[in-house]
Amino acid sequence: MTEVLPGSVDAGDDDADREAVEEERARLREFVDGLSAGDIKSGGWFTKLCAHALRSYTEKATWEYFQQKYQGVPADGIVGRQIKLAAKNAMIEGGITSSLYTGTIATTIGSLGGASPATVPAGVATFMVDLTYITQLQLRLAHDIAVVYRIPLDVDDPEDMMKLVRVAFGIKAGEVARGSMKFVPSLVRQVLKKYYSGPVLAAAKSLPFVGKHLLQRNIIKFGIPGVGIPLTILVNRYTTVAAGRYAKSVFRDEAEVIELADTLIRRSRHPQLMLWVAWLVINADGKIADAESLLFQRLTRLARERHQVDDEQLANVVNIDPDEVWHRIDAEPGDLSDVVSAAHRVATVDGDLNTHEKALIAELRDRCQRR
C-alpha cells in the first residue's frame, strides 16, 4: 500500500490534490471496515489508528526527506508549507465527506448504542472515515513538524508517543492520565496486546480516552442542520491549522533549547564546571521548568559526547550545595567569563530572571571576578 507523504502533490493542481485525498480516504475506509462498534464507542479505534498511521509513515517522513524536498528553505518555512498543505487537504476532505450525508451525523452515531459489538452501521462508517482522516492528518502533521525542527521522537517509546498525541490534539498530560477530558464517558477497556507490547503498552492504555474525546469533538461538525458542508470544511481547516500552529510553538521552543545547549557546550572552556553551575542556577528558585530540564539533559549529553565529561558525582546529587559549586570555582584557574555567561543564558531559558536567579548570578559573577 503506497503512502502519500505531505507535500508530495503539487499544491497548485486541485484535481491532483482531490485525487490524493480520495485515495487516502479509500485506504482509511479499509481500516474503518476492520473496526467494530465496540472499537468506536470505547475509543479503541484511536489506539489502532496510531499504529496504522505512524508505523511505516515515520520511516519515510524523515528530516532527510524534507531537506531534499525543500532544499535551502529554513525550518520555519518548511513548517509553514506543511501546515498550509495539511489545511488544504483537510478542507478538501471535509467537502467530500459532507456531500455524502443525507441527515445529521448525531442521529447516525446514536445508532451505535443498539448495534452489535461486532458491526458498524453504514452511516457511522462514513463518519469514521472523516474522523480517521483528520486525526491521521493532524497526527502526521505534528510528527512532521517535530522532524523538521530536529526534535527526536520514537513512536515505539511510550513517553514520546504520548507527547506526540498531546501536542497533535492539544491535550494536557493530566487529562490523559486521569481520563477526565471533557465529553469522555466511562472507559470500555480494549485488548491492546495485539497492537502493542512491552513498554509501549502502558502508554497505549491511555489512548482510548483520546479516541473518545476526538469522536465527540467530530460529531459537532454534523449536528447543525443546513450548514453541514460549509461547517465541516471550515472546522476541518480550523482544527488542522490550530494543531499545526500549536505543534510549531511546542517543537520550535524545544528546538531553541536544544540549539542553546549546543551553543553553550561549543563555547564553553570549562564544560564540567559549567554543568555544576547550570544545575545550581536551575535549582535556584526551587522548581524546575520543562525547558530547564530539557536544557540540562541536552547539556549533559553533549558534554559527554564532545568532551568526555561524565560526572557521576553530579549525577548522584539530590540537593545541590552552593558551597560545593563555589569550591569548584575557587579551584579553577583562568578566566571564567564563559561560565558566568552560560549561567545567565541558562537562567533565562524559561523566561526573565527571577529574584533568586538574579541573586545567584550576581554572587557567581563576584566570586569569578575576585579570584
C-alpha positions in Angstrom: 0.0 0.0 0.0 1.6 3.3 -1.1 1.5 6.2 1.3 1.5 9.8 0.0 3.7 12.0 2.1 2.8 15.6 2.8 3.9 17.9 0.1 4.3 15.2 -2.5 1.5 16.5 -4.5 1.6 19.8 -6.4 -0.4 22.2 -4.3 -1.4 24.1 -7.4 -3.1 21.2 -9.0 -6.6 20.9 -7.4 -7.5 17.8 -9.3 -4.4 16.0 -8.1 -5.0 17.2 -4.6 -8.5 15.8 -4.6 -7.4 12.6 -6.1 -4.8 12.1 -3.4 -7.3 12.8 -0.7 -9.8 10.4 -2.2 -7.1 7.7 -2.4 -6.3 8.2 1.3 -10.0 8.0 2.2 -10.2 4.7 0.3 -7.3 3.3 2.4 -8.9 4.5 5.6 -12.2 3.0 4.6 -10.5 -0.3 4.6 -9.2 0.5 8.0 -12.6 1.5 9.3 -14.2 -1.7 7.9 -12.0 -3.6 10.2 -13.3 -1.7 13.3 -16.2 -2.9 15.5 -18.9 -0.9 17.1 -17.1 -1.5 20.4 -13.9 -0.1 19.0 -15.7 3.2 18.1 -17.7 3.5 21.3 -14.7 2.8 23.6 -12.2 5.0 21.7 -10.1 1.9 20.9 -10.2 2.9 17.3 -7.6 5.6 18.1 -5.2 3.1 19.5 -5.4 1.1 16.3 -5.1 4.2 14.1 -1.9 5.2 15.9 -0.3 2.0 14.8 -1.8 2.3 11.3 -0.9 5.9 10.8 2.6 6.1 12.1 4.5 2.8 11.8 5.6 2.9 8.2 5.0 6.6 7.7 7.6 7.7 10.2 10.3 5.6 8.4 9.7 7.7 5.2 8.9 11.2 6.6 12.4 11.8 7.8 14.5 15.0 8.2 16.4 14.0 5.1 13.1 13.7 3.1 12.1 17.3 4.0 15.6 18.7 3.4 15.7 17.1 -0.1 12.2 18.4 -1.0 12.7 21.9 0.3 16.4 22.5 -0.4 17.7 25.7 1.2 14.4 26.5 3.0 14.8 27.2 6.7 12.8 25.1 9.2 10.1 27.8 9.8 9.5 28.0 6.0 9.1 24.2 5.7 6.7 24.0 8.7 4.6 26.8 7.3 4.3 25.0 4.0 3.4 21.7 5.7 0.6 23.4 7.7 -0.8 25.0 4.6 -0.8 21.7 2.7 -2.5 19.9 5.6 -5.1 22.6 5.9 -5.9 22.4 2.2 -6.3 18.7 2.3 -8.5 18.9 5.4 -10.8 21.3 3.6 -11.0 19.0 0.5 -11.8 16.0 2.7 -14.4 18.0 4.6 -16.2 18.8 1.3 -16.1 15.2 0.1 -17.4 13.8 3.4 -20.2 16.4 3.8 -21.5 15.7 0.3 -22.2 12.0 1.3 -24.6 12.8 4.1 -28.4 12.9 3.8 -29.0 13.6 7.5 -27.2 14.7 10.7 -24.4 12.5 12.0 -25.5 12.9 15.6 -28.6 10.7 14.8 -26.5 8.2 13.0 -23.9 7.9 15.7 -26.8 7.3 18.1 -27.4 4.0 16.3 -24.2 2.7 17.8 -26.0 2.2 21.1 -28.1 -0.6 19.7 -25.6 -2.0 17.3 -23.9 -5.4 17.7 -20.4 -5.1 19.2 -19.1 -6.7 16.0 -20.9 -4.5 13.5 -20.8 -0.8 12.5 -23.8 0.9 11.0 -23.2 2.1 7.4 -23.6 5.8 8.2 -21.2 5.6 11.0 -18.5 4.2 8.7 -18.7 7.3 6.6 -18.4 9.4 9.7 -15.4 7.4 10.9 -13.6 7.8 7.6 -13.8 11.6 8.1 -12.7 11.2 11.7 -9.8 8.9 11.0 -8.6 11.1 8.0 -8.5 14.3 10.0 -7.0 12.5 13.1 -4.3 10.9 11.0 -3.6 14.1 9.1 -3.1 16.1 12.3 -1.1 13.4 14.0 1.3 13.1 11.0 1.5 16.9 10.7 2.7 17.2 14.4 5.2 14.4 13.7 6.5 16.2 10.6 6.9 19.5 12.5 8.9 17.7 15.1 11.1 16.1 12.5 11.7 19.4 10.7 12.8 21.1 13.9 15.1 18.1 14.7 13.2 17.0 17.8 13.8 13.3 18.3 10.6 11.3 18.6 10.5 7.5 18.8 6.9 6.2 18.3 7.9 3.0 20.0 8.8 4.9 23.1 5.7 5.4 25.3 6.7 8.8 26.6 7.5 10.1 23.1 4.2 8.6 21.7 2.1 10.3 24.3 3.9 13.6 23.8 3.1 13.5 20.1 -0.5 12.7 20.8 -0.8 15.5 23.3 0.8 18.1 21.0 -1.2 17.0 18.0 -4.5 17.4 19.7 -3.8 20.0 22.4 -4.5 17.6 25.3 -2.9 18.2 28.7 -0.9 15.4 30.2 -3.0 15.3 33.3 -6.2 14.9 31.3 -4.9 11.7 29.7 -3.6 10.3 32.9 -6.8 10.8 34.8 -9.1 10.1 31.9 -11.1 13.2 32.8 -11.2 15.0 29.5 -14.4 16.9 28.6 -17.1 14.7 27.0 -15.4 11.4 27.9 -17.8 8.7 29.1 -16.8 5.7 31.1 -14.0 3.6 29.5 -14.6 0.2 28.0 -11.2 -1.4 28.1 -9.7 -2.8 24.9 -7.4 -5.7 24.3 -4.3 -3.8 23.3 -1.6 -6.5 23.2 -2.4 -7.4 19.7 -1.2 -4.0 18.6 1.3 -3.0 21.2 3.6 -4.9 23.5 6.3 -4.3 26.1 6.8 -0.8 27.5 4.5 0.8 24.9 1.5 -1.0 26.4 1.4 1.3 29.4 1.1 4.4 27.2 -1.3 2.7 24.8 -3.8 2.1 27.6 -4.3 5.9 27.8 -5.1 6.2 24.1 -8.8 5.2 24.1 -9.5 8.3 26.3 -8.1 10.4 23.4 -10.2 8.4 20.9 -13.5 9.2 22.8 -12.5 12.9 23.0 -11.8 13.2 19.3 -15.0 11.3 18.4 -17.2 13.6 20.4 -15.4 16.7 19.0 -16.0 15.5 15.5 -19.8 15.0 15.9 -20.4 18.7 16.3 -19.4 19.3 12.7 -22.6 17.5 11.6 -25.0 18.4 14.4 -26.3 21.7 12.9 -28.9 21.2 10.2 -28.5 23.1 7.0 -24.8 24.1 7.4 -23.1 20.7 7.3 -20.9 21.2 4.2 -19.5 24.7 4.9 -19.2 23.9 8.7 -17.4 20.7 8.1 -14.9 22.3 5.7 -14.2 25.2 8.0 -13.9 23.1 11.1 -11.5 20.7 9.4 -9.4 23.6 8.3 -9.5 25.4 11.6 -8.6 22.3 13.7 -5.8 21.4 11.4 -4.3 24.9 11.3 -4.7 25.1 15.1 -3.0 21.8 15.5 -0.1 22.8 13.2 0.4 26.1 14.9 0.4 24.5 18.4 2.9 21.8 17.3 5.1 24.5 15.8 5.1 26.5 19.0 5.9 23.5 21.2 8.6 21.9 18.9 10.1 25.2 17.9 10.6 26.1 21.6 12.3 22.8 22.2 14.5 23.3 19.1 15.6 26.7 20.6 16.5 25.0 23.8 18.5 22.3 22.0 20.2 24.9 19.9 21.1 26.8 23.1 22.7 23.7 24.7 24.8 23.2 21.6 25.9 26.8 21.7 26.8 26.7 25.4 28.8 23.5 25.0 30.6 24.7 21.9 31.6 28.0 23.5 32.5 26.6 27.0 36.1 26.3 28.1 35.0 24.7 31.3 32.3 22.1 30.4 32.4 20.2 33.7 32.2 23.3 35.8 29.5 24.7 33.6 27.3 21.7 34.3 27.6 22.3 38.1 26.8 26.0 37.8 23.9 25.3 35.4 22.3 22.8 37.8 22.8 25.3 40.7 21.1 28.0 38.6 18.2 25.7 37.6 17.6 24.9 41.2 17.8 28.5 42.4 14.1 29.1 42.8 13.2 25.6 44.0 11.4 24.5 40.9 12.5 23.1 37.5 10.6 24.1 34.4 10.3 21.7 31.4 12.7 23.9 29.3 15.3 23.8 32.1 15.0 20.1 32.4 15.4 19.6 28.6 18.3 22.0 28.5 20.3 20.3 31.3 19.5 16.9 29.8 21.0 18.1 26.5 23.9 19.8 28.1 25.0 16.6 29.9 24.6 14.6 26.8 26.7 17.0 24.7 29.4 17.3 27.4 29.7 13.5 27.4 29.8 13.2 23.6 32.1 16.1 22.8 34.3 16.5 25.9 34.1 13.0 27.5 32.6 14.6 30.7 30.7 12.0 32.6 30.4 13.4 36.1 29.0 10.7 38.4 29.2 12.9 41.5 26.9 15.5 39.9 24.6 12.7 38.6 24.2 11.5 42.2 23.4 14.9 43.7 19.9 15.1 45.4 20.2 18.6 46.9 22.9 20.7 45.3 25.1 22.5 47.8 26.1 26.0 46.7 29.3 25.7 48.7 30.4 22.8 46.6 30.0 24.8 43.5 31.8 27.8 45.0 34.7 25.5 46.0 34.9 24.2 42.4 35.0 27.8 41.1 37.8 28.8 43.6 39.8 25.8 42.4 39.5 26.6 38.7 42.3 28.8 37.3 42.0 31.3 34.5 39.2 33.4 33.1 35.7 32.1 33.9 33.7 34.6 32.0 32.3 31.8 29.8 30.8 30.2 32.9 29.1 33.4 34.0 27.7 34.0 30.6 26.4 30.4 30.4 24.7 30.8 33.8 22.8 33.8 32.6 21.7 32.0 29.4 20.5 29.0 31.5 18.6 31.3 33.9 16.6 32.9 31.1 15.7 29.7 29.2 12.3 29.7 30.9 11.7 33.4 30.9 13.0 36.5 32.6 15.3 36.3 35.6 13.5 36.0 38.9 14.8 37.3 42.2 16.6 34.1 43.2 18.3 33.8 39.9 19.4 37.4 39.9 21.0 37.0 43.3 22.7 33.8 42.4 24.2 35.1 39.2 25.4 38.3 41.0 27.2 36.2 43.5 28.6 34.0 40.8 30.0 37.0 38.9 31.5 38.4 42.1 33.2 35.2 43.0 34.6 34.7 39.5 36.0 38.3 39.5 37.6 38.0 42.9 39.7 35.0 42.0 
